[in-house]
Structures are given as structure tokens and as C-alpha cells.
Amino acid sequence: MTFGSELKPNEFGAVNGYTEKQLEVYGSLAKVLAEKAAAEKEYGRKIMELAQGVQQQLASLHESSGGGGSGGIDSLALTDSEAEGSGPVDVAAAVHEWAARLEDEGRMHMQAGAKTASDVADELRAAFESLGEARRKTLDAYQRVLADRDGVYEQKDRARAAYEARSKALSASQQRQERATSEKDQDKFRQKAERDTAERNQAKNAYILQVAMANAAKNAVSRTLTPRAMDAMQAINDQRVAATRRLLLQMLAMQAAADTRRAAATQRVSAVVARVAPSADSDRFVRHRIGSGLSSWDEPPDFRVVVDYAGGEDDAAALDGESQAILRNVGLQAQRDAQRAEDAMRAAVQVAEQSRQRAAAGAKSSDRELERAADADRDAALAELQAIQHHALHAAVELHTGRALAQGSLHEFKPHTVALSRACDYCAESIGGLNRKAARCALCEYMCHAKCQIKVEPNCPGADADARGGFLSLFGSRRSKKRPSVHRRSASAASADSAADSVPPALPSAGASQASLRIMPPMSAIHPPLPEPVASDPTAVSVLYDFAGDGSAMLTVRAGDRVRVVEPDTDASGWTAIELLSNGLQGLVPTSYVDMSTYRPPPTTPKQITSPPRMLRLPEPEPELESESEPEPEHVVALYGFSARDPDELSFSAGDRIRVVSRDIGDGWLQGALGGNEGRLPLAYVRSE
């Protein structure tokens, strides 16, 4: 199929336009290929610079780590047999192999860019310039043919005009001859008509010949020359397609050859890198350190106690009464801290093992699991060091005291601030004024100066056994009938939370004398305004000041609240048992915080309390209400196992589900229940369910 045989003669313009546009568009490929060649050469140069930079850094590292010999970095280069071997490879040699292949790849890109520019882009540009020139010549030749044909057409038109002019002249001569009246005139016009007839015949013959020439030119152009010119344009277009195909195939062949070389190099580097073993790199470093004599170590001597020997001192520990108590406290605390450190170490080791198992099983986050295992190893190392230190401290105490520390129970001292001065249970000096900071045992309520707590004998009797159940557990033992519980929050800390405008009186302390238990109201609030009492209940009184309870025995009240006195302060303990009339909650408040002047005891025997009062609970956890809509109790899940070291602690294993009794016990502990046992457990060992 050709343009000349299939297309009409009047479509030469479309053929020419098509050929011109194709040459223009595909001719731009030469520019694209030239720019690609330049970019590829620049890319190859950058790749070579990067590879050379890696090799330089590797050379400096290799020399500094002892790998550099007489050959320097070249000693890392692998021969073909070494690269095709199967033994372990040093990572430095593998990286050097990769850098060498990277440099070769950059060099290949530079060579490919140069060949693309010279063999493809330049040749394609020259070919399209030649084809464009051929198209222009074909167009010029065809335009000359059309111009010659148009000249014949013009001659035909001029011959016709001459013929028509001679015909008109002949007609005029004949008319004059007919109108002539004399013989002379007739003879003259007859001769004129004869000449006009001869000229008309010549013009007619010339016109007939020009028409024949015009038809011949028309047929030649439309039937022969135009199809021939269109076929010439088609030939140019075919050459354009052939040149494009040939040069693109040439470029792709070069790329395929480069890809083959690159794939072979990549396969070689992959095989070498797959043989990299961490032990090979470490072994090389060890051999270098040992072989070069850089690995040397002198065990430092043990530290010795340096005392004033000239003054008669020796290196034995002082064992006076106070020093022995301090040493026993330090030793028992070290024993407890060592156990906690060992528990933390075992938990960290367990986490590390589990993380490594998950990583070995092909978990998606294997890198994160390995990182978690490394963090756990570091935590285990730190916990192990702490356990060693605590064990050493415990052993040193036993060594210097000459007896084992199997007896004794540490006090659970907590920071405490006293509001009223009172005597220290250890040194009997006053706790108050500038010495307001005190320490109180959370179990037996022993109170002393903060500086004295280390001197107190570790003989805590624990919580009062008489005050562990029933209603008296809320108000203390019978010996101190309304003594507030100290297992939650100190009374002084609770009173510090009061929001009253006036300063409320200080709270009573468990170890204070009977005289000191009487709490007097502040002078600025002796006669505060009170609401009218409720006449129907003579035991109802009004609260004078705000008081914040501890969530267990002590009740939170606000100034102006109406309460019923459940048990008055008959033993001068400083505390009164009350019941809030608004919600029925019962608990203890300081006697001086309520207006007892309006209190009237009931005329009959006081009603016996048959059930424990509803005590105010802290907001966390939610109180358990005996109703159909009772919320589910809060539970936690043990992350690690824990062994109780004290009677009030709870033992459990990893994975146990523990019911939360209370979170408000402070110091990173919570109260929980498991299997019928209840006790304290560390928050760090559990997570919320």
C-alpha cells in the first residue's frame, strides 16, 4: 500500500504535512537521547565518587583497626576464587567488594552515556536532518511541476482569448461588407474579411493545440507526477521509521549488555555478602589486639578502709547500740533491695528471651523485638549489678556485726508532717517548729524524726491485730478507741487539703498523750455562724470547718454540714464518730471540728451498731455497690512473677489475673487479692486488663 496508489491527488498537502510533523516529533528524540546521555554520565560520575569515598573510609578504618598491612586497602580485595568460595568472609572484605562493584557500575554508566551520545543521539539527529532535507527537495520539485502545469493552463487561456478576439474582428468585417453601398467599398471590406478569416483560423488552431497541451499536463500531474511525489514522501517517512527503530535497538542492546554485566556483578556481591559472619569480623579484631600487644590488663587491687590508725582507730566496724541498730536496718533493707533487684533481673531476662523467641519465629516486627531484647538485657545487667551491691552490703553487715540478719522486721516508714508539736518516739525530743518533718511507720504507727528512722530497731510488730475486722477496724483498737487508721494517708496530710478559709486545728496523733489529743479550734473561728439545729434529732450537730478524710476511717466533711453523732469523744481521744445526714456515710472527724455544744445524748441506751458504717471511698477504684448494676471489679494481669518478702505482700506468677482492692496505698504499690489471699503488689509487675 502506497500513498500514490491509495490516496487522491489533492491529498499531497496532507501527505507533506504528515511527513513534516513526523520528522519534527521524532527528530526531538535526538535531543532527549542527548540529555539522557549527559544525565547518565553525570550519574556514573556521582556513583564513582561515592564508591571511592566508601573505599577511602574503609581504608582508614581498616588501618586503624589493625587490618592494614603492606597492601593497605588492596588486601581486602577478593580474588575470583575467594569470591566464589564458601567460607566465612570478613564484613570489611564484603563491603570492599560491594564498593568495587559500585565503582564499576558508575564507570559503566559513564561509558553508556558516552556511547548513547555519539552512536545514537548524534546519528539520529543527522539522519533526521537528512530526511528533512529530502522532504524539502521533494516538495520543491513537486511545486515546480505544478508551476509548469499552471503555465500551460495560462497559455491555453491566452490562446482562447486570441481566438475570441479574431472571431469578433471577422464578424465586424463581414458586417461592414454587407453594409457597403459601392463596389469599391465592398471589395475593400471583402479583402479585410478574408484576412480576418485567415487570422481567426490561425488563432483557432493555436487554441486547439493549447487545449491539447493543457489536458496532457493535467493528466500527467494528477495521474503520474503527484502520486510519484506522494510515494517519495512515503519513502522519506519509511526511512524515518527505520532509522528510529535501528538506533533505538542499538541503544537497547547497549543497555541489555550493561544490565547483564550489572546482574553478574550483583550476583557475585550477593554471594559474598551472604557469607559475612559476625564472628569473622570480631575474630579479626581480637587477633589484631592480641597480636599487636595492645590487649593487656592488670587487675586493680581491692579497695581498703583507710582510718586514723595514728589516733588508735582500726578497720573494724563500730558496734555500739545505736550503730548496731543502724547496721541491722541497713542490712535488712539491703536484703530486701537485693531480692527486688533479682526479681527485676529475672523479669528483664524473661522479657529478653521472649522477645528473641518472637524475633526468631519470624515476627513482622523482628527488629523491634530484638531492640526490646537488647533494652531488657541492659536492664538486667543494671539490676544484676544492683543485686550484687545489695548482697555485698548485706554480707558486710553480717560480717562486721558477727551474726546473721535473719531476725527483725523493718518498719514501713513514710514521710509525715506534724501539725502540732509532739515527742519523737525514739529520742523523745519535740517534733515541731523547724523539725516538722517526721517519719511514721505505715504498719505500727511508730513516729519519729526523719533523721531518727534509721536508728530505730527493726522490730516492727506490724498492724494492730485487734483492729483488722468489724467496725473497730475503722476506729482503732479498744485501747485507743477512735485512733484513726494510718495505712492510707496521714491525718496531717489530709488536713492540709482542707479548703476552709480559716486554718483548722491540728489533727490528733496516735502516739500523743491524752492531753495533747484534745484539739482546740482556732481563735479566729470560735463563734462561726451555724445553721439552726434540727429539733427532731438531739444528736445532730453542725460541722464547723472543712475536713478532708483519708478514704478509709476518716470522713470528708464541709463547714455547715449537718451530721449525727454516732459515738461522742468520751475518752478524750480527739476524734468523734459521726454520720452525714445527707448521704448516711459514717466515719471519724476531729472533735473540735464539730459544734458539740448543741449535742444532746439520747435519753435511752445508745443503739448498738450492728453493721459497719458506709465509709467514703476514693475515686479509684470505683466503689463496689451491692446492686444489680454493680460494676465489674477491676483486675490486672501479672507481667512477671513476684515472691512476697513481707507478710503484707502478695505472691503471684506471670499471667495471673489479680483483683484490685485499692490503688491508694502509694509508693508504686497497690492492694490486690488472688486465690483468697490479699496483700500489696508492685505496680511495675502488672498491667491493666
Number of C-alpha atoms within 10 A of each C-alpha: 6 13 20 23 14 9 14 14 19 11 15 21 12 11 20 20 13 15 21 18 12 13 20 14 9 16 22 15 18 21 16 12 21 21 16 16 24 18 15 21 23 16 17 24 19 16 21 24 15 16 21 16 13 17 21 13 12 19 21 14 15 19 14 10 14 16 21 17 11 8 10 13 22 14 15 21 17 16 10 9 8 12 20 13 13 12 12 16 22 21 20 20 23 23 20 23 24 22 22 20 19 24 22 19 23 24 19 22 24 24 18 21 24 17 16 28 23 13 14 24 26 16 16 26 19 14 18 23 15 14 23 20 13 16 22 15 12 19 19 12 12 19 13 12 17 17 12 14 20 15 14 20 18 14 17 21 16 15 20 19 15 18 21 15 14 20 18 13 16 19 13 15 20 18 12 17 20 12 11 15 10 9 10 10 15 17 13 14 21 18 14 18 21 14 14 21 19 13 19 21 15 15 21 20 15 19 22 16 14 21 19 14 17 21 16 13 21 18 13 14 20 15 15 14 19 21 23 19 24 27 18 20 27 20 18 23 22 13 15 22 14 12 17 20 12 13 17 18 13 15 19 13 12 16 16 12 12 17 14 12 15 17 12 12 19 16 12 17 22 14 16 26 20 12 17 19 14 12 13 15 16 13 12 15 15 16 14 16 15 12 11 10 9 10 11 7 6 5 5 6 6 6 6 7 8 9 12 9 9 7 7 7 10 13 11 10 14 13 13 9 11 14 15 18 17 21 26 26 25 20 23 24 18 22 21 19 18 24 18 19 22 19 21 23 24 17 21 23 19 17 22 24 16 16 23 20 16 16 19 12 10 9 14 10 11 17 13 13 21 20 16 17 23 17 15 21 19 16 18 24 15 15 21 19 16 19 24 15 16 24 19 16 20 24 17 15 24 18 12 14 18 9 9 13 17 8 10 14 17 22 23 17 20 18 14 21 20 23 21 20 17 21 17 21 19 15 12 11 14 16 23 18 11 6 15 18 17 21 23 23 22 22 19 18 23 20 28 28 26 20 11 16 24 19 20 20 20 21 12 17 13 17 17 14 10 13 18 13 10 13 15 17 20 25 23 21 18 11 8 13 18 28 24 25 25 20 17 16 20 23 25 18 17 17 21 16 12 19 15 13 8 13 17 23 18 22 27 26 23 19 17 18 13 12 10 17 21 20 21 17 19 13 10 10 13 10 10 12 9 15 12 10 15 13 8 7 13 16 21 24 27 25 23 26 26 23 26 20 25 24 18 22 29 28 23 22 23 17 17 17 18 24 23 19 24 20 16 18 18 10 12 18 24 26 29 25 23 27 22 19 14 9 9 14 16 25 29 27 25 25 25 22 25 26 17 19 8 15 18 13 16 11 7 6 7 10 8 7 9 8 8 14 17 14 19 18 18 15 10 11 14 15 15 11 9 8 7 6 7 11 12 8 12 16 17 18 17 23 16 20 17 20 14 14 13 13 10 16 20 21 18 20 14 14 13 15 19 23 17 20 20 20 18 20 14 12 9 11 18 18 22 22 20 15 9 5 11 18 18 22 25 16 16 12 20 20 12 12 10
